[in-house]
Structures are given as structure tokens and as C-alpha cells.
Amino acid sequence: MKHTTIKDIAKKLGISASTVSRALSDNPDIKEETKKLVRKVVKQFNYKPNPIAQSLKNNRTTIIGVIVPEIKHDFFASVISGIEEVAYHSGYTIIVCQSNESFEREVLNTNSLIQQRVAGILVSISQETKNGDHFRNVMNGGIPLVFFDRAYEKIPASKVVIDDEKSAGDAVSYLINKGYKKIAHFAGPKSLEICKRRRNGYINALKKAGLTVSKELVLYGGLHESDGYKLMDKLLKENIKPDAIFAVNDPVAIGAFQRIKEAGLKIPGDIGIVGFSNNKITSLVDPGITTIDQPSFEMGRKAAEILIEMIENGKGSMKKPKKIVLDAGLVIRNST
């Protein structure tokens, strides 16, 4: 169905498109009688201004681009809700793109948002991201950029994160204090900074308690349920039985949880388990999974607030990146 344009309105009234445009913007040079006629026809045609066309004309939009690894992940869904709330109340709308943990798709998403002349971009990088040239293109183009949760550390941009190392250390220290000693860590990709920090927190907690860090108990994988399932299956097949698992995130914890149950082992009687993020499913399974509660909604709100402040204050604000570290706490459930 063809959308009504300013040219259609102008043709109907027998005046120029520029006159229609000025009448709609209440230009004082246009007679009041002409303005009334234009408004009447606009109402008849149900004309709506094209925001993209307006942005091309004004070289500025009120659209914010958001790139997340996975929309289906409870954590990122909650972050998006926080972003949208702040954006809405500030007069902005958002476009959400999903990298699906693919570096290639992340680059395509970023370039697409640049071409659409978005006012700014909020991003949590994919697990494959090792190069940040596409983010440099964003900043070199004068587009404000803010990272949340997963940041590309080599780019001097603002970020909203938690202290992943400390939070991981708190989770493992809690397991140790509960009497667990042979604690395995299902780590994420070796190159992803948040995974490195969570692994470091695990190692530091073991060393602080005087426990040995065993290489066979640190297993690397991805960030999905299937990864946790495979890693747990690997331990069982190799007849390696830890008394607890600390997973890099909740999906990995859920995958391990499933394989432990299938093996006929009891949680927490045979193996305790701790996740990271506080996804909704961790409170719905039986037993509920102990996890780190990341303030996802607040993370989205804070990231959006910083970005919009940068947009409103101009390019100068991009030279003074901010780092906001939000508090995260342990949610204790029956899996430990």
C-alpha cells in the first residue's frame, strides 16, 4: 500500500511541496488559511511524516541502535526493557539487532545502523569478537557508543558492567564455605573478557582457601545450554566427578543441570551447582539454582542514560568515556 507523501498533499491543493512542509512546521511566512487547508487534507489522507526522510534532512535521528548477542536470553531481554524505558521517556525509539554470537553478524548489524544514521549505539559484543574496527568506524563517524555487560576493552568508549571477577569469587567462596572442595568451572570462550574475569575469580577464591587449582576441572566451551550439557557429559565419561560446578552463566548451568539429572545424580547431594545472571529459569527448576544476580534492567537503564546524555551534549562528550560498575549479589537456592 502506497504511503501518502508531502507531494501528494501539494498536488491535491495545487501548491508546492515546500509550502506544505512549511505549513506543517507552522512557518510564520505561510498564511493561516493555507495552514488550515493543509491540516485538513493531511487529516483526510492520514498523512504521517517519514522519520527516516526527516533524519536525512536534519542529519540527526531519534533512533538508538541496540546490538545484543541473543534476544532470547532473559538477561538481554531485561536489558533491552531497561533501555527502551529510558529511550521512550527521552523521546527516542530503539532498533534491536541480534548478533547470535557471530562476529560477522555483529559487523553487519553495526554497519547497517551506521547507514541508518542512528543517533547512537548500545552494544554487548559477541563471543567471537576479537577485532573492534567496526566500533572504531562508529566513533570515527561521530556516533556515540556505549558498551554494556560485554565490552570491547581496546575501544575507549563508555561502558556499564559489573565486577565479574569479584562476583565469581563470591560464588566460589560461598561453595567452599558450604564444604565443597572439588569445584569444577565450566568456563566460556577464552578470548571473551567477562569469561576471563569470571575464571580469574574462581581461581582466586580457590587459592585464597588453600585449595588446588586443577586443570582438569576447568573446561572451556560456549555460552549456551548445549555447552554446559557437553562439558558435564565429558566429565562423566572421563569418570571425573566434582562435588560442585561453577558455571560461567545460567544457560551453561542449566545444561549441566540437565546432564547431572540424566545421570541419576542428586543436586545438591552428589553435585552442587552455581550459575551466573539470575535468569528466570533458575528459580523454576527443581531444585532452584544458586546464581549471581546481575542487575540487567538497571544496566539497560544506565547505559541508555549515558548514551542519550552523549547524544544531547555533542561529540565533545565522547572524549570523556565513563565506566559504571553496578552491584551484583549472590542469590542462594537449593542447588547448593
C-alpha positions in Angstrom: 0.0 0.0 0.0 1.4 3.4 -1.0 2.1 5.9 1.7 0.9 9.5 1.4 3.7 11.9 0.8 4.0 15.7 1.0 4.0 15.7 -2.8 0.5 14.1 -2.7 -0.8 16.8 -0.3 0.7 19.5 -2.5 -0.8 18.1 -5.7 -4.2 17.9 -4.0 -4.1 21.5 -3.0 -2.3 22.8 -6.1 0.6 24.3 -4.2 4.3 23.4 -3.8 5.6 20.7 -1.6 7.8 23.2 0.1 4.7 25.3 1.0 3.1 22.2 2.5 6.3 21.4 4.5 6.5 25.0 5.9 2.8 25.0 6.7 3.2 21.8 8.7 6.1 23.3 10.6 3.9 26.4 11.4 6.2 28.8 9.5 5.0 32.4 10.0 5.5 33.2 6.3 2.6 30.9 5.4 -0.9 32.3 5.6 -3.2 30.9 8.3 -5.8 30.0 5.7 -3.2 27.9 3.9 -2.2 26.2 7.1 -5.8 25.2 7.8 -6.3 23.8 4.3 -3.1 21.8 4.6 -4.0 20.4 8.1 -7.5 19.4 6.7 -6.1 17.5 3.8 -3.4 15.9 6.0 -6.1 14.6 8.2 -8.1 13.3 5.2 -5.1 11.5 3.8 -4.0 10.3 7.3 -0.5 11.6 6.4 2.4 10.6 8.8 5.8 12.2 8.5 8.6 9.8 7.4 11.1 9.8 10.3 13.9 8.5 8.1 13.3 11.2 5.5 13.3 13.8 8.3 16.6 12.4 9.7 18.2 12.7 6.3 17.1 16.3 6.0 18.1 17.2 9.6 21.2 14.9 9.7 20.0 13.7 13.1 17.7 11.0 14.2 15.9 10.0 17.4 16.7 6.3 16.8 19.1 4.3 19.0 20.6 1.1 17.8 21.0 -1.8 20.2 23.1 -4.9 19.4 22.8 -8.0 21.7 24.2 -11.5 21.3 20.8 -13.1 21.9 17.4 -11.7 22.3 16.0 -15.0 23.8 18.4 -14.8 26.7 16.5 -13.5 29.8 19.4 -11.3 30.7 19.5 -9.4 27.4 15.7 -9.2 27.2 15.7 -7.5 30.6 18.5 -5.1 29.5 16.5 -4.2 26.4 13.5 -3.4 28.6 15.6 -1.0 30.6 17.0 0.7 27.5 13.5 1.1 26.0 12.0 2.6 29.1 14.7 5.4 29.2 14.6 5.9 25.5 10.8 6.2 25.4 10.7 8.8 28.2 13.5 10.8 26.5 11.8 10.9 23.1 13.8 8.2 21.4 12.9 4.8 19.8 15.2 1.8 19.5 16.1 -0.7 16.8 17.3 -4.0 18.3 19.7 -6.2 16.3 20.9 -9.7 17.3 24.4 -10.9 16.5 23.5 -14.5 17.5 27.1 -14.7 19.0 28.5 -14.2 15.5 31.3 -11.6 14.8 30.3 -11.4 11.2 26.7 -10.6 12.0 27.8 -8.1 14.6 29.8 -6.3 12.0 26.8 -6.3 9.5 24.5 -5.1 12.2 26.9 -2.2 13.1 27.3 -1.1 9.5 23.6 -1.3 8.9 22.9 1.0 11.9 25.6 3.4 10.7 23.9 3.6 7.3 20.6 4.3 9.0 22.2 7.3 10.7 21.2 6.2 14.2 21.7 8.8 17.0 23.8 6.3 19.0 24.6 2.7 19.5 24.5 0.4 22.6 26.2 -2.9 22.3 27.2 -6.1 24.1 29.8 -7.9 22.0 29.5 -11.5 20.6 31.6 -14.3 22.0 33.5 -14.4 18.7 34.6 -10.7 18.7 38.3 -10.2 18.7 38.5 -7.2 16.4 37.0 -3.8 17.0 37.4 -2.0 13.7 33.6 -1.7 13.2 33.3 0.0 16.6 36.1 2.4 15.6 34.1 3.3 12.5 31.2 4.1 14.7 33.2 6.5 16.9 35.1 8.0 13.9 31.8 8.8 12.4 30.8 10.8 15.4 28.2 8.3 16.6 28.1 7.9 20.4 28.8 4.3 21.5 28.3 2.6 24.9 29.1 -1.0 25.8 27.1 -2.9 28.4 27.9 -6.2 30.1 30.4 -7.4 27.4 32.7 -4.6 26.4 35.5 -4.4 23.7 38.3 -3.3 26.0 40.6 -1.8 23.3 38.0 0.8 22.4 37.9 3.9 24.7 34.1 4.0 25.0 31.8 4.3 27.9 30.6 1.0 29.5 28.2 -0.3 32.1 29.3 -3.5 33.7 29.5 -5.4 37.0 32.7 -6.6 38.8 32.7 -10.1 37.2 35.8 -11.2 38.9 34.6 -10.3 42.4 31.1 -11.8 41.8 32.6 -15.1 40.6 34.9 -15.1 43.6 32.0 -14.6 45.9 30.1 -17.5 44.3 33.0 -19.9 44.6 33.9 -18.8 48.2 30.3 -19.5 49.1 30.7 -23.0 47.7 33.9 -23.5 49.7 32.3 -22.3 52.9 29.5 -24.8 52.4 32.1 -27.6 52.4 32.6 -28.1 48.6 36.3 -28.7 47.8 36.4 -30.3 44.3 34.8 -27.5 42.4 34.8 -27.5 38.5 34.5 -24.4 36.4 32.6 -24.5 33.1 34.2 -21.5 31.5 33.2 -19.6 28.4 35.3 -18.7 25.4 39.0 -18.0 26.3 39.0 -14.7 24.4 35.9 -13.1 25.9 36.9 -10.7 28.7 34.0 -11.4 31.1 34.8 -15.1 30.9 38.4 -14.4 31.7 37.4 -12.3 34.7 34.9 -15.0 36.0 37.6 -17.7 35.6 40.1 -15.5 37.5 37.5 -15.0 40.3 37.1 -18.8 40.5 40.9 -19.3 40.6 41.5 -16.6 43.2 38.8 -18.0 45.5 40.4 -21.5 45.4 43.9 -20.1 46.1 42.6 -17.9 48.9 41.1 -21.0 50.6 44.3 -23.0 50.1 42.7 -25.4 47.5 44.5 -26.7 44.4 43.5 -25.3 41.0 43.2 -28.4 38.9 43.4 -28.0 35.1 41.1 -31.0 34.5 38.4 -29.2 36.4 38.5 -26.0 34.2 36.6 -26.8 31.0 36.1 -24.3 28.2 33.1 -24.1 25.9 30.5 -21.7 24.6 27.7 -19.9 26.5 24.6 -22.0 25.6 22.7 -24.8 27.4 24.2 -27.3 24.9 27.7 -26.3 26.0 27.0 -27.0 29.7 25.5 -30.3 28.8 28.5 -31.4 26.7 31.0 -30.3 29.3 29.2 -32.2 32.1 28.9 -35.3 29.8 32.7 -35.1 29.2 33.4 -35.2 32.9 31.1 -38.1 33.4 32.6 -40.1 30.5 36.1 -39.5 31.9 34.9 -40.6 35.3 35.8 -37.2 36.8 33.3 -36.3 39.5 33.5 -32.9 41.0 31.4 -32.1 44.1 30.3 -28.8 42.7 30.1 -26.9 39.4 30.5 -23.1 39.0 29.2 -22.2 35.5 30.1 -19.1 33.5 26.4 -18.3 33.1 22.9 -19.6 33.7 22.4 -21.3 30.3 25.6 -23.3 30.8 24.5 -24.1 34.4 21.1 -25.4 33.1 22.8 -27.6 30.5 25.0 -29.1 33.2 21.9 -29.5 35.5 20.1 -31.5 32.8 23.0 -33.9 32.3 23.5 -34.4 36.0 19.8 -35.3 36.4 20.0 -37.7 33.4 23.0 -39.5 35.1 20.8 -40.2 38.1 22.9 -38.0 40.4 21.3 -35.8 43.0 21.6 -32.0 43.2 23.0 -30.9 45.7 23.6 -34.3 47.4 26.1 -35.5 44.8 26.9 -32.3 42.9 26.2 -28.7 43.8 25.8 -26.1 41.1 26.0 -22.3 40.8 25.2 -20.2 37.7 25.6 -16.6 36.8 23.0 -13.9 35.8 19.8 -15.0 37.7 17.8 -16.0 34.6 14.1 -16.7 35.4 14.6 -20.4 34.8 17.0 -20.8 37.7 14.1 -20.2 40.1 11.7 -22.5 38.2 13.7 -25.8 38.0 13.8 -28.2 41.0 16.0 -27.6 42.9 16.3 -23.9 42.2 19.8 -22.9 41.1 22.0 -20.6 43.2 23.3 -17.8 41.0 24.7 -14.3 40.7 22.0 -11.7 40.3 23.1 -9.2 37.6 21.0 -6.0 37.7 20.1 -6.4 34.0 17.2 -3.9 33.9 19.2 -1.2 35.7 22.2 -2.0 33.4 20.0 -1.2 30.4 18.7 2.0 32.0 22.1 3.3 32.9 23.6 2.5 29.5 20.7 4.3 27.8 21.0 7.3 30.1 24.8 7.7 29.4 24.2 7.3 25.6 21.4 9.9 25.5 23.5 12.3 27.5 26.3 11.9 25.0 23.9 12.4 22.1 22.4 15.6 23.6 25.8 17.0 24.6 27.5 16.5 21.2 30.8 15.0 20.1 32.8 16.5 22.9 31.2 14.1 25.4 32.7 11.1 23.5 36.2 12.2 24.6 35.4 11.5 28.3 34.3 7.9 28.5 32.6 6.7 31.7 32.8 3.3 33.4 29.8 2.4 35.6 30.2 -0.7 37.8 26.9 -1.9 39.2 26.5 -4.1 42.3 25.7 -7.8 41.8 24.8 -10.2 44.6 24.5 -13.9 45.3 21.0 -15.5 45.2 21.1 -18.7 47.3 18.8 -21.5 46.3 18.6 -25.3 46.9 21.2 -26.4 44.3 23.9 -25.8 46.9 
